[in-house]
């Protein structure tokens, strides 16, 4: 049985850890003899997480008798050509072809991107890494996480085909992600490059290194019981559950060699456009908190802070194309909250 070789960047991030858990926890119906080795070998790259290699090894130990995959974690700066070449020659010497690269690594804080545009572009468009992977390991497909910040927020809801020629991101983060899309689509073409314009990803803390894992906006909302808190009522997003995001990534990874599927750009958001206030209300209703402590405020009425980071107001988008392609049904806001706070 063929083993798929996958390269995963940003493996120590929120989504990366959820994806690794998904691969590790999936049980094989075959015996080790029948399987003749792992079905997936994942080269999990990370940059800023201390001791992540050992953390992954320790976490994977609990699945050693049932898992379908083998994970090799490695610290790598995707902007360092010498380090990349060394990794390819030493750590990847026994791999002739990488089946797909799932690219999640990013400088994703809009404020940080706005403060240092050059760094944002070098991190968010790692040309050296992509070119080395394509030329040295003949990687036939890149599945890249983009963002809904490529849209300006002035004419929602957004549909991919309608916007391809008129995108005008209003902050450096959105600009850098849009440039990444154009770069990998230009290198690979729309059949072999997949760019997923993701909305805000919500869910439980990642199970790997859970104590130090990133929390989402929902966890913040859950801390606001009996505390008056202001939330934007007009900043709207089609938020998506992390489990649905993992399912999308795995669908494209598992269909690496399918000549019939379409690549290119996909919106990746849930079925509902919700504001920050809507998200807070969903959490309060879930826990039975009194919603009188939720204060609505319109962001559009607030003065722009001089030198601040512009943020699109309403980037609601239609993800019909992605759902039609993958045949996946995405969770509603209430379902996301239920999944994010499971009953113990």
C-alpha positions as CSV (number, residue, x, y, z in Angstrom):
1,X,0.0,0.0,0.0
2,X,1.4,3.4,-1.1
3,X,2.7,5.7,1.7
4,X,1.9,9.3,1.1
5,X,4.6,11.8,1.9
6,X,3.3,15.1,3.2
7,X,5.1,18.2,4.2
8,X,3.2,20.3,6.8
9,X,4.4,23.8,7.6
10,X,3.1,25.7,10.7
11,X,2.7,22.3,12.5
12,X,3.0,23.8,16.0
13,X,0.2,26.3,15.4
14,X,-3.5,25.9,16.4
15,X,-4.6,24.4,13.1
16,X,-1.4,22.4,12.6
17,X,-1.7,20.6,15.9
18,X,-5.4,19.8,15.3
19,X,-4.4,18.4,11.9
20,X,-1.6,16.3,13.4
21,X,-4.0,14.9,16.0
22,X,-6.5,14.0,13.2
23,X,-3.9,11.9,11.4
24,X,-2.5,10.3,14.6
25,X,-5.9,9.4,16.1
26,X,-7.4,7.9,12.9
27,X,-7.3,4.1,13.5
28,X,-6.3,1.6,10.8
29,X,-8.5,-1.4,10.2
30,X,-5.4,-3.3,8.9
31,X,-2.8,-5.1,10.9
32,X,0.7,-3.8,10.9
33,X,1.7,-6.7,8.6
34,X,-1.2,-6.0,6.2
35,X,-0.4,-2.3,6.2
36,X,3.3,-2.8,5.6
37,X,4.3,0.6,7.1
38,X,2.5,3.9,7.6
39,X,-0.1,5.2,5.2
40,X,1.2,8.7,5.8
41,X,4.6,10.0,6.6
42,X,4.3,13.7,7.6
43,X,7.3,16.0,7.8
44,X,5.9,18.5,10.4
45,X,7.9,21.7,10.1
46,X,7.8,24.4,12.8
47,X,9.9,27.4,13.7
48,X,9.1,29.0,17.0
49,X,7.8,26.3,19.4
50,X,10.4,25.1,21.9
51,X,10.9,21.3,22.1
52,X,8.0,20.6,19.7
53,X,9.8,17.6,18.3
54,X,9.8,15.9,21.7
55,X,6.2,17.0,22.4
56,X,5.0,15.4,19.2
57,X,6.9,12.2,19.8
58,X,5.5,11.9,23.4
59,X,2.0,12.6,22.2
60,X,2.2,10.1,19.3
61,X,3.2,7.3,21.7
62,X,-0.4,6.8,22.8
63,X,-1.4,6.0,19.3
64,X,1.6,3.8,18.3
65,X,-0.5,0.6,18.0
66,X,-3.3,1.9,15.9
67,X,-2.1,5.0,14.0
68,X,-2.0,5.3,10.2
69,X,0.9,7.8,10.2
70,X,4.4,8.6,11.2
71,X,5.3,12.1,12.1
72,X,8.8,13.6,11.8
73,X,8.9,17.0,13.4
74,X,11.7,19.4,12.4
75,X,12.5,23.0,13.2
76,X,13.0,25.0,10.0
77,X,13.1,28.7,9.1
78,X,11.3,28.8,5.7
79,X,13.1,32.0,4.8
80,X,16.6,30.5,5.3
81,X,17.9,29.0,2.0
82,X,20.9,27.3,3.6
83,X,18.7,25.6,6.3
84,X,16.2,24.6,3.7
85,X,18.8,22.9,1.5
86,X,20.3,21.2,4.4
87,X,16.9,19.8,5.5
88,X,16.2,18.5,2.0
89,X,19.6,16.8,1.6
90,X,19.9,15.4,5.1
91,X,16.4,14.8,6.5
92,X,14.6,14.2,3.2
93,X,17.3,12.3,1.4
94,X,15.2,9.1,1.2
95,X,12.2,10.8,-0.3
96,X,12.1,11.2,-4.1
97,X,8.6,12.8,-4.4
98,X,6.6,14.7,-1.8
99,X,2.9,14.0,-2.6
100,X,1.7,17.4,-1.2
101,X,2.7,20.3,0.9
102,X,0.1,21.6,3.3
103,X,1.2,25.2,4.0
104,X,-0.2,26.7,7.2
105,X,2.9,28.7,8.4
106,X,2.2,32.4,8.5
107,X,2.7,35.7,10.1
108,X,-1.0,36.0,10.8
109,X,-1.4,38.9,13.2
110,X,-2.5,41.9,11.1
111,X,-1.0,44.4,13.5
112,X,2.4,42.7,13.3
113,X,2.2,42.5,9.5
114,X,1.3,46.2,9.3
115,X,4.3,47.1,11.5
116,X,6.8,45.2,9.4
117,X,5.6,44.7,5.8
118,X,8.9,43.3,4.6
119,X,9.0,40.6,7.2
120,X,5.3,39.8,6.6
121,X,5.9,39.2,2.9
122,X,9.0,37.1,3.5
123,X,7.2,34.9,5.9
124,X,3.9,34.7,4.1
125,X,5.4,34.2,0.7
126,X,8.2,31.8,1.3
127,X,9.4,31.6,-2.3
128,X,12.7,30.0,-1.4
129,X,11.0,27.1,0.4
130,X,8.4,26.5,-2.3
131,X,11.0,26.6,-5.1
132,X,13.3,24.2,-3.3
133,X,10.5,21.8,-2.6
134,X,9.2,21.8,-6.1
135,X,12.6,21.4,-7.8
136,X,14.2,19.0,-5.3
137,X,11.3,16.8,-4.3
138,X,9.0,17.3,-7.4
139,X,6.1,18.3,-5.1
140,X,3.1,18.2,-7.3
141,X,0.6,20.1,-5.1
142,X,0.6,22.9,-2.6
143,X,-2.5,23.3,-0.4
144,X,-2.1,26.8,1.2
145,X,-4.1,28.5,3.9
146,X,-5.0,32.0,2.8
147,X,-7.4,34.4,4.4
148,X,-10.7,36.3,4.0
149,X,-8.7,39.4,4.5
150,X,-7.9,39.4,0.8
151,X,-11.4,41.0,0.5
152,X,-11.9,44.7,1.2
153,X,-15.2,44.3,3.1
154,X,-17.1,46.8,1.1
155,X,-19.2,44.5,-1.1
156,X,-20.1,41.2,0.6
157,X,-20.9,38.4,0.3
158,X,-17.8,37.5,-1.7
159,X,-17.6,34.8,-4.3
160,X,-14.3,33.6,-5.7
161,X,-15.0,33.9,-9.4
162,X,-16.5,37.4,-9.1
163,X,-13.5,38.7,-7.1
164,X,-10.4,37.3,-8.9
165,X,-9.8,40.5,-10.9
166,X,-10.8,43.1,-8.4
167,X,-9.2,42.2,-5.1
168,X,-8.0,45.2,-3.1
169,X,-6.9,44.1,0.4
170,X,-6.9,47.0,2.8
171,X,-4.1,45.8,5.1
172,X,-0.6,44.2,4.7
173,X,-1.7,40.8,6.0
174,X,-4.4,40.6,3.3
175,X,-2.0,41.9,0.6
176,X,0.7,39.4,1.5
177,X,-1.7,36.4,1.4
178,X,-3.1,37.6,-1.9
179,X,0.5,37.8,-3.3
180,X,1.1,34.2,-2.0
181,X,-2.0,33.0,-3.8
182,X,-0.8,34.6,-7.1
183,X,2.7,33.2,-6.6
184,X,1.8,29.5,-6.1
185,X,-0.9,29.6,-8.7
186,X,1.6,31.0,-11.1
187,X,4.1,28.3,-10.2
188,X,1.8,25.3,-10.1
189,X,-1.3,26.4,-12.1
190,X,-4.9,26.2,-10.9
191,X,-5.1,22.4,-11.1
192,X,-2.2,21.7,-8.8
193,X,-2.3,24.7,-6.4
194,X,-5.1,25.1,-3.9
195,X,-5.6,28.3,-1.9
196,X,-8.1,28.3,0.9
197,X,-9.4,31.7,1.9
198,X,-10.2,30.9,5.5
199,X,-12.4,32.8,7.8
200,X,-11.7,32.9,11.6
201,X,-11.1,29.3,12.7
202,X,-12.8,28.4,16.0
203,X,-12.8,25.3,18.2
204,X,-11.3,23.6,21.3
205,X,-7.7,24.0,22.3
206,X,-5.5,21.8,20.3
207,X,-4.9,18.4,22.1
208,X,-1.2,18.5,21.5
209,X,0.5,20.5,24.3
210,X,-2.9,21.6,25.4
211,X,-1.8,23.6,28.4
212,X,0.2,26.0,26.2
213,X,-2.2,25.9,23.2
214,X,-3.8,28.9,21.6
215,X,-7.3,29.8,22.7
216,X,-9.9,31.2,20.3
217,X,-12.3,34.0,20.6
218,X,-14.9,31.7,22.0
219,X,-12.8,30.8,25.0
220,X,-12.4,34.5,25.7
221,X,-16.2,35.0,25.5
222,X,-16.7,32.2,28.0
223,X,-14.6,34.2,30.6
224,X,-17.0,37.2,30.4
225,X,-19.7,35.9,32.7
226,X,-21.3,38.8,34.7
227,X,-18.7,41.2,33.2
228,X,-19.9,44.0,31.0
229,X,-18.1,43.7,27.7
230,X,-18.4,45.5,24.4
231,X,-18.5,43.6,21.1
232,X,-18.6,44.8,17.5
233,X,-22.0,44.2,16.0
234,X,-21.1,45.0,12.4
235,X,-17.7,43.3,11.9
236,X,-19.0,40.1,10.2
237,X,-17.3,36.8,9.2
238,X,-18.3,33.3,8.1
239,X,-16.4,31.7,11.0
240,X,-15.5,28.0,10.5
241,X,-15.1,25.1,13.0
242,X,-11.5,23.8,13.2
243,X,-12.9,20.2,12.6
244,X,-14.3,21.3,9.3
245,X,-11.0,23.0,8.3
246,X,-9.1,19.8,9.1
247,X,-11.6,17.8,7.0
248,X,-11.1,20.1,4.1
249,X,-7.3,19.9,4.3
250,X,-7.4,16.1,4.5
251,X,-9.8,15.9,1.6
252,X,-7.4,17.8,-0.7
253,X,-4.4,15.8,0.7
254,X,-6.1,12.5,0.1
255,X,-7.1,13.6,-3.4
256,X,-3.6,14.5,-4.4
257,X,-3.5,12.3,-7.5
258,X,-7.1,12.8,-8.6
259,X,-7.0,14.3,-12.1
260,X,-10.6,15.2,-12.0
261,X,-10.8,17.6,-9.1
262,X,-10.4,21.3,-9.5
263,X,-7.7,23.3,-7.7
264,X,-7.4,27.1,-7.6
265,X,-9.0,29.4,-5.0
266,X,-11.7,28.5,-2.6
267,X,-13.6,30.5,0.1
268,X,-13.5,28.5,3.3
269,X,-16.1,29.7,5.8
270,X,-19.1,28.4,7.6
271,X,-22.8,28.7,6.5
272,X,-23.6,31.8,8.7
273,X,-22.3,35.3,8.6
274,X,-21.9,36.4,12.3
275,X,-20.6,39.4,14.1
276,X,-18.4,39.4,17.3
277,X,-21.6,40.1,19.2
278,X,-23.3,37.1,17.6
279,X,-20.4,34.8,18.7
280,X,-20.5,36.1,22.2
281,X,-24.3,35.6,22.4
282,X,-23.9,32.0,21.2
283,X,-21.4,31.3,23.9
284,X,-23.6,33.0,26.6
285,X,-26.7,31.1,25.5
286,X,-24.7,27.8,25.7
287,X,-23.6,28.4,29.3
288,X,-26.8,30.1,30.4
289,X,-25.1,33.4,31.1
290,X,-27.1,36.6,31.3
291,X,-26.8,38.5,28.0
292,X,-27.5,41.8,29.6
293,X,-23.7,42.1,30.1
294,X,-23.1,42.1,26.3
295,X,-22.8,45.6,24.9
296,X,-23.2,46.1,21.2
297,X,-21.1,48.7,19.4
298,X,-20.8,49.5,15.7
299,X,-17.2,49.5,14.5
300,X,-18.0,51.8,11.6
301,X,-18.9,54.6,14.0
302,X,-15.5,54.6,15.7
303,X,-12.8,56.9,14.5
304,X,-9.8,55.3,12.7
305,X,-6.8,55.3,15.0
306,X,-3.9,57.1,13.4
307,X,-1.3,54.6,12.3
308,X,-3.6,51.7,13.2
309,X,-4.2,48.6,11.2
310,X,-7.1,48.8,8.8
311,X,-9.5,45.9,9.2
312,X,-12.3,45.0,6.7
313,X,-15.7,45.4,8.2
314,X,-17.9,42.8,6.6
315,X,-16.0,40.0,4.7
316,X,-18.9,37.6,4.6
317,X,-18.3,35.1,1.8
318,X,-20.0,32.2,0.0
319,X,-18.2,28.8,0.3
320,X,-20.6,26.9,-2.0
321,X,-17.8,26.0,-4.4
322,X,-15.7,24.4,-1.7
323,X,-18.7,22.4,-0.3
324,X,-19.8,21.3,-3.7
325,X,-16.2,20.0,-4.4
326,X,-15.6,18.2,-1.1
327,X,-19.2,17.2,-0.3
328,X,-18.6,18.4,3.3
329,X,-21.3,20.1,5.4
330,X,-20.0,22.8,7.6
331,X,-21.1,23.5,11.2
332,X,-23.4,26.3,12.2
333,X,-22.4,28.9,14.9
334,X,-24.4,27.0,17.5
335,X,-22.8,23.7,16.5
336,X,-19.3,25.2,16.6
337,X,-20.0,26.4,20.2
338,X,-21.3,22.9,21.2
339,X,-18.2,21.3,19.7
340,X,-15.9,23.9,21.4
341,X,-17.2,23.3,24.9
342,X,-17.9,19.5,25.1
343,X,-19.7,18.2,28.2
344,X,-17.1,16.5,30.4
